Amino acid sequence: MVPVSWADEELFGTVVLAAKLGRARAIVEGFGARYEQDWDDPSAALRYALAMIAVLQAAGDDAEKHAGYSEVIQALSDLLDGSPDHWLGRYLRVRLRTMAPRSYSHYQNFIAHERARAVADVAELIDRQSRSAWLPWFACPYLLAARLAWDATDRDPDRAGALVAAAAARPGEPVPFRSLGAIMCEAFVWYHDQPDPPERAAVGQLMRRLFPDQPSVLAALDRDRAR
């Protein structure tokens, strides 16, 4: 697989900071223009997708987040057409589809379709990464898959627990990317905050090992201690 790089981390962190300061528009427009011109260039698609995701992270309005959703999915799909073993591209597409907001009652068919595609996407990512040497962030797709299994209409606790156990059995060195780590840890925090999911304690241990300095992880562990 194409691993996550420090260039990916630097780009994402830069746009996240710019978005918080209200200065990301020019960056995103520049990447968007390059992507529009060279849509079949995986690097152009990745830069635009990362910049868009960083801006959507900072957006407080759900309608604004929904408006950019299809564009990001298309950019990630173009990236994967040219670089099918790109780990971060696959992970981000699964993450977006998994987290498609359920608050849009008139989009329920769309959301159900996207979540079904996320199930297939994450299974493919887990299969592809199994052919490479284990990296600490390889645990993240297992937690997205566990979330999908636990949060499904036809909940599958056995599958959710098995996925968590499989991730917990692997080496757990800290994920070195702080900015990208903030979105990589989301599925862990979500799962850990659910009432009585299978292998919850193992998820807590994984969070401590993989994301020891992420504020959302520390807050989740504090909530746990306060119960």
C-alpha positions in Angstrom: 0.0 0.0 0.0 1.0 3.6 -0.5 1.6 4.7 3.1 0.5 7.9 4.8 3.3 10.5 4.4 4.6 13.5 6.3 3.7 15.6 3.2 0.0 14.5 3.7 0.2 15.4 7.4 1.7 18.8 6.7 -0.8 19.7 4.0 -3.8 18.6 6.1 -2.5 20.4 9.2 -1.8 23.6 7.3 -5.3 23.7 5.8 -7.0 22.9 9.2 -5.2 25.8 10.8 -6.0 28.1 7.8 -9.7 27.1 8.1 -9.8 27.9 11.8 -8.4 31.3 10.9 -10.9 31.8 8.0 -8.1 31.8 5.5 -8.5 28.5 3.7 -10.5 29.6 0.7 -7.6 30.6 -1.5 -5.7 27.3 -0.7 -8.7 25.2 -1.6 -9.5 27.1 -4.7 -5.9 26.7 -5.9 -6.0 23.0 -5.3 -9.4 22.8 -6.9 -8.2 24.5 -10.0 -5.3 22.1 -10.3 -7.6 19.1 -9.8 -10.0 20.4 -12.4 -7.2 20.7 -14.9 -5.5 17.4 -14.0 -8.3 15.3 -12.5 -6.6 12.1 -13.6 -3.4 13.0 -11.6 -3.7 11.2 -8.2 -1.6 13.8 -6.4 -3.8 16.6 -7.6 -6.9 14.7 -6.5 -5.4 13.9 -3.1 -4.4 17.5 -2.3 -7.8 18.8 -3.2 -9.6 16.1 -1.2 -7.4 16.7 1.9 -7.9 20.4 1.7 -11.7 20.0 1.3 -11.9 17.6 4.3 -9.9 20.0 6.4 -12.4 22.8 5.6 -15.4 20.5 6.2 -13.9 19.6 9.6 -13.9 23.2 10.6 -17.4 23.9 9.2 -20.1 24.3 11.8 -23.0 24.2 9.5 -24.4 20.7 8.5 -25.7 22.0 5.2 -22.2 23.3 4.3 -20.7 19.9 5.1 -23.3 18.1 3.0 -22.7 20.5 0.1 -19.0 19.4 -0.2 -19.6 15.8 0.4 -20.1 14.6 -3.2 -17.1 16.7 -4.4 -14.7 15.1 -1.9 -16.0 11.6 -2.7 -15.5 12.2 -6.4 -11.9 13.5 -5.8 -11.1 10.5 -3.7 -12.6 8.1 -6.3 -10.4 9.8 -9.0 -7.4 9.3 -6.7 -8.1 5.6 -6.2 -8.7 5.1 -9.9 -5.1 6.2 -10.5 -3.6 4.8 -7.3 -5.8 1.9 -6.0 -3.5 1.0 -3.2 -3.4 4.5 -1.7 -4.2 3.9 2.0 -5.2 7.4 3.0 -7.4 7.9 0.0 -9.3 4.6 0.7 -9.5 5.4 4.5 -10.9 8.9 3.9 -13.5 7.6 1.5 -14.7 5.0 3.9 -14.7 7.5 6.8 -16.9 10.0 4.8 -19.3 7.3 3.8 -19.5 5.9 7.4 -20.1 9.3 8.9 -22.7 10.5 6.4 -25.0 12.5 8.7 -28.3 10.8 9.5 -29.8 14.1 10.5 -31.1 14.7 6.9 -34.4 12.9 7.0 -35.0 13.5 3.2 -31.6 11.9 2.4 -32.3 8.5 4.1 -32.0 6.5 0.9 -28.8 8.2 0.0 -27.3 7.7 3.4 -28.3 4.0 3.4 -26.6 3.6 0.0 -23.4 5.3 1.2 -23.2 3.2 4.3 -23.6 0.0 2.2 -20.8 1.2 0.0 -18.7 2.0 3.1 -19.1 -1.7 4.3 -17.7 -2.8 0.9 -15.0 -0.1 0.9 -13.6 -1.0 4.3 -13.6 -4.7 3.6 -11.5 -4.0 0.5 -9.2 -1.7 2.5 -8.6 -4.3 5.2 -7.9 -6.9 2.5 -5.5 -4.7 0.6 -3.5 -3.6 3.7 -3.2 -7.3 4.8 -0.7 -7.7 2.0 1.7 -5.1 3.5 3.7 -5.0 6.7 1.5 -3.8 9.6 1.6 -0.1 10.3 -0.1 1.4 13.4 -2.8 3.2 11.5 -3.9 0.0 9.9 -6.0 -0.6 13.0 -8.2 2.4 12.0 -10.2 0.6 9.2 -11.0 -2.2 11.7 -12.7 0.3 14.0 -14.6 1.9 11.1 -15.8 -1.6 10.2 -16.7 -2.3 13.8 -18.7 1.0 13.9 -20.6 0.0 10.8 -21.4 -3.4 12.3 -22.5 -2.0 15.6 -24.4 1.0 14.2 -26.3 -1.0 11.5 -30.0 -1.5 11.5 -29.3 -5.2 11.7 -26.6 -4.8 14.4 -23.9 -7.5 14.4 -22.2 -7.5 17.8 -20.2 -10.7 17.0 -18.6 -9.1 14.0 -18.0 -5.8 15.8 -16.3 -7.6 18.6 -14.2 -9.8 16.3 -13.0 -6.7 14.3 -11.9 -4.9 17.5 -10.2 -8.0 18.8 -8.3 -8.4 15.5 -7.0 -4.8 15.7 -6.1 -5.2 19.3 -4.0 -8.3 18.6 -1.7 -6.3 16.3 1.3 -4.1 17.3 0.1 -0.8 18.7 2.8 1.9 18.4 1.6 5.5 18.5 0.3 6.9 15.2 2.9 9.7 14.5 0.6 12.1 12.6 -1.1 14.6 15.0 -3.4 16.4 12.5 -4.4 13.3 10.5 -4.5 11.4 13.8 -7.4 13.7 14.9 -9.6 12.1 12.2 -8.1 8.6 12.4 -9.1 8.3 16.1 -12.7 9.3 15.5 -14.1 5.8 15.1 -12.3 4.7 18.3 -13.8 7.5 20.3 -17.3 6.9 18.8 -17.2 3.2 19.6 -15.8 3.7 23.1 -18.6 6.1 23.9 -21.4 3.7 23.0 -23.3 1.9 25.8 -21.8 -1.5 26.3 -20.4 -2.4 22.8 -18.4 -5.6 22.6 -14.6 -5.3 23.4 -15.0 -1.8 24.7 -12.1 -2.2 27.1 -9.9 -3.3 24.2 -10.8 -0.1 22.4 -9.8 2.0 25.4 -6.4 0.2 25.4 -6.0 0.7 21.7 -6.7 4.4 22.0 -4.1 4.8 24.7 -1.5 3.0 22.6 -2.3 4.6 19.2 -3.4 8.1 20.1 -1.9 8.9 23.6 -1.9 12.7 22.9 -5.1 13.3 21.0 -7.5 15.6 22.9 -10.6 13.7 21.9 -9.1 10.5 23.1 -8.0 12.0 26.4 -11.5 13.5 26.8 -13.1 10.1 26.1 -10.9 8.4 28.7 -11.7 11.1 31.2 -15.4 10.5 30.6 -14.9 6.8 31.2 -13.1 7.4 34.5 -16.0 9.7 35.6 -18.6 7.0 35.1 
